[in-house]
């Protein structure tokens, strides 16, 4: 891993500064290299800071950094610093590692970005930058990102305060055929309208970059899909919450066609906070303000929860 570039830029207004709740701030950009592959991150710091912990946004399948830009901006508007990033592609890992251990390179990317931020000289020069903690953070994980967040929290238990899972995959009995059977409805109801809307403001160059991102590391992309249909994170929820004292929240969508709320009922009873939002699976992209407000409610509830003793075996 190596530090390559730091850049401080004024966070541009989104739809005008008159937008209710929008708080201006600074945007810090950095670049990290992992196993020969390079990627960038963006840390947005509000001028009115209400939380000292950074929220690390962990994307869903395909891990495009810009897919979490809207919810990161909305969260900055609510007074919390937001870190968004895209994991490296074409790293030096073997294809077999990418296929059957797809979360590894994602966790390495998060770790590298956080180390980069801690060493970034612009952080102390940014308003409220010196108030941000670089040793404890919250994770906001969407869809496939639940696998990445769970792995990262297990590897760095002392650094994670809370995890907010948004429409996560990997929290029900792994039944690949049932999951794949939902894809046609999901694409028709959520993906297709989103692509049509995005196409109006998308250039051919941006489309080319997206295609290159997905297919430049096919084993990594396939590994992410494999994790979506076979992973099960439920066994980690209670140990992380009770033994490692990590706050756990679950946000589901009332019209999520990919991860319907029914199978989540078991997890809802295991976490510290649960809420159903009026969103689909792509809530962070389609309704970022609603999703960001849900995340803030979850974090406030987790902050207020009483400390619980670790689980003990009896008998």
Beta strands, then each sheet from edge to edge (+ up, - down):
strand 1: 2-10
strand 2: 25-34
strand 3: 37-46
strand 4: 53-58
strand 5: 82-85
strand 6: 133-142
strand 7: 160-166
strand 8: 247-253
strand 9: 273-277
sheet 1: 1+ 2- 3+ 5- 4- 6- 7- 8- 9-
end
